[in-house]
Amino acid sequence: MKSPAELTELFRVRGLKVTPQRQAIFAVLHDADTHPSAEAVYDAVTEVMPTVSLRTVYQTLNDLADMGEILQLDLGTGSARFDPNVDTHHHLVCERCGRVVDVYADTAGLRIAPRQRHGFDITATEVVFRGVCPACRPTTQSHRKETDA
């Protein structure tokens, strides 16, 4: 993800307002190694800037997603999640706690037969692997190797 200073300049070039609240949002996202919801971004930003509104957080996240600076994800975990990593990658999602982790997986062999495309021109592939993360795994299974899955 671009630095907060680069995002500030990008917003200015596009004629979007640059406010201290938006700059705080940029900083939170730049330091994030998770896939936060808008509410999680809001919670983090209000720790340093209590006057920010949830509406400002949503608008800024949507602006960043529209510009291709973050990804908006619907992973079936309730709220939309936002991913500062815009590299081509996939996701691991814990079915219990909703934790999301980036994964770089070889999906080159994943194909849809032309008759099953329903006329779509396919431009991208998103793969979501679901399972149970180590923190949520029952202690009786905690000794199972990661490669067993």
C-alpha positions as CSV (number, residue, x, y, z in Angstrom):
1,M,0.0,0.0,0.0
2,K,1.1,3.5,-0.7
3,S,2.4,5.6,2.2
4,P,0.0,8.1,3.9
5,A,1.9,11.0,2.1
6,E,1.5,9.3,-1.3
7,L,-2.2,8.8,-0.6
8,T,-2.6,12.4,0.5
9,E,-1.0,13.5,-2.8
10,L,-3.2,11.1,-4.8
11,F,-6.4,12.5,-3.2
12,R,-5.3,16.1,-3.9
13,V,-4.5,15.3,-7.6
14,R,-8.0,13.7,-7.9
15,G,-9.6,16.8,-6.4
16,L,-10.7,14.9,-3.2
17,K,-10.6,16.6,0.2
18,V,-7.6,15.9,2.3
19,T,-8.5,16.2,6.0
20,P,-6.7,15.2,9.1
21,Q,-9.3,12.5,9.6
22,R,-8.5,11.0,6.2
23,Q,-4.8,11.2,6.9
24,A,-5.4,9.3,10.1
25,I,-7.3,6.6,8.1
26,F,-4.4,6.4,5.7
27,A,-2.0,5.9,8.6
28,V,-4.1,3.1,10.1
29,L,-4.4,1.3,6.8
30,H,-0.7,1.7,6.1
31,D,0.2,0.0,9.3
32,A,-2.4,-2.7,9.0
33,D,-1.4,-6.3,8.3
34,T,-5.0,-7.5,8.7
35,H,-8.2,-7.1,6.6
36,P,-10.1,-4.7,8.8
37,S,-13.8,-3.9,8.5
38,A,-14.8,-0.2,8.3
39,E,-15.8,-0.5,12.0
40,A,-12.3,-1.8,12.9
41,V,-10.7,1.1,11.0
42,Y,-13.1,3.5,12.8
43,D,-12.2,2.0,16.2
44,A,-8.4,2.4,15.5
45,V,-8.7,5.9,14.1
46,T,-10.9,7.2,17.0
47,E,-8.1,6.2,19.4
48,V,-5.9,9.0,17.9
49,M,-8.7,11.2,16.5
50,P,-12.0,10.9,18.5
51,T,-13.8,13.3,16.2
52,V,-13.8,11.2,13.1
53,S,-17.2,9.9,11.9
54,L,-18.0,6.4,10.7
55,R,-19.3,8.0,7.6
56,T,-15.9,9.6,6.9
57,V,-14.3,6.2,7.4
58,Y,-16.7,4.5,4.9
59,Q,-16.3,7.3,2.4
60,T,-12.5,7.2,2.5
61,L,-12.4,3.4,2.3
62,N,-14.8,3.5,-0.7
63,D,-12.7,6.2,-2.4
64,L,-9.5,4.2,-1.9
65,A,-11.2,1.1,-3.2
66,D,-12.5,3.0,-6.3
67,M,-9.0,4.2,-6.9
68,G,-7.6,0.7,-6.7
69,E,-5.5,1.5,-3.6
70,I,-7.2,-1.1,-1.4
71,L,-9.5,-4.1,-2.1
72,Q,-13.0,-4.3,-0.8
73,L,-13.7,-8.0,0.1
74,D,-16.9,-9.8,0.8
75,L,-15.7,-13.0,2.5
76,G,-18.9,-14.0,4.1
77,T,-17.7,-12.8,7.5
78,G,-20.5,-10.3,8.0
79,S,-19.1,-6.8,7.2
80,A,-17.1,-6.0,4.1
81,R,-13.4,-6.2,4.8
82,F,-10.7,-4.0,3.3
83,D,-7.3,-5.3,2.2
84,P,-4.4,-2.9,1.8
85,N,-2.5,-5.6,-0.2
86,V,-3.5,-5.1,-3.8
87,D,-1.1,-7.7,-5.1
88,T,-2.7,-10.7,-6.8
89,H,-3.4,-13.1,-4.0
90,H,-6.0,-15.2,-2.3
91,H,-7.3,-15.6,1.3
92,L,-7.6,-18.0,4.1
93,V,-10.6,-17.4,6.3
94,C,-11.3,-18.9,9.8
95,E,-14.8,-20.2,9.9
96,R,-15.0,-19.5,13.7
97,C,-13.4,-16.1,14.4
98,G,-13.4,-14.6,10.8
99,R,-9.6,-14.1,10.8
100,V,-8.4,-13.4,7.2
101,V,-4.9,-14.2,6.0
102,D,-3.3,-13.5,2.7
103,V,-2.1,-16.5,0.8
104,Y,-0.2,-16.8,-2.5
105,A,-1.5,-20.0,-4.1
106,D,-1.0,-21.4,-7.6
107,T,-4.4,-21.2,-9.2
108,A,-3.1,-21.5,-12.8
109,G,-4.9,-24.8,-13.3
110,L,-8.2,-23.4,-12.2
111,R,-10.4,-23.1,-15.3
112,I,-14.0,-22.8,-16.2
113,A,-15.1,-24.6,-19.4
114,P,-16.4,-22.1,-22.0
115,R,-19.9,-23.6,-21.9
116,Q,-20.1,-22.8,-18.2
117,R,-19.1,-19.2,-18.5
118,H,-22.6,-18.0,-19.4
119,G,-21.1,-15.4,-21.8
120,F,-18.8,-13.9,-19.2
121,D,-15.3,-12.6,-20.1
122,I,-13.4,-13.7,-17.1
123,T,-10.9,-11.0,-15.9
124,A,-9.8,-12.3,-12.5
125,T,-9.9,-15.2,-10.1
126,E,-10.5,-15.0,-6.4
127,V,-10.1,-18.1,-4.2
128,V,-11.1,-18.2,-0.6
129,F,-9.8,-21.1,1.5
130,R,-11.9,-21.8,4.6
131,G,-10.9,-23.6,7.7
132,V,-10.1,-23.2,11.4
133,C,-7.1,-21.0,12.5
134,P,-4.7,-22.2,15.2
135,A,-6.2,-19.9,17.8
136,C,-9.7,-21.4,17.3
137,R,-8.7,-25.0,16.9
138,P,-9.7,-27.2,19.9
139,T,-6.8,-28.0,22.1
140,T,-7.2,-31.8,21.4
141,Q,-6.2,-31.0,17.8
142,S,-3.5,-28.4,18.6
143,H,-0.8,-30.9,18.0
144,R,-1.9,-31.7,14.5
145,K,0.6,-30.5,11.9
146,E,-0.4,-27.6,9.6
147,T,0.3,-29.8,6.6
148,D,-2.4,-32.3,7.6
149,A,-5.2,-30.0,6.2
